[in-house]
């Protein structure tokens, strides 16, 4: 916006957006074996991965043993973490 008090004129201009959309990885149904493989490949304990993801250590254990499956949101987060670490994963 430009304000010219002498000419009593206000000029607006459209700002070009510099934001680019973020492409999230395809949602993968992470199995317990995949979670454990990714964790061990990164050299993390269950506690360390849990802290990184904002969940309890018990949650990681339950995923790895197959007691529970990660939610869609947690599966997306696992995929993002795996991509950032260069861990190749695919549904088994």
Buried (B, 14 or more C-beta within 10 A) or exposed (E): EEEEEEEEEEEEEEEEEEEEEEEEEEEBEBBBEBBBBBBEBBEBEBEBBBBBBEBEBEBBBBBBEEEBBBEEEBBBBBBEBBEEEEBEBEEE
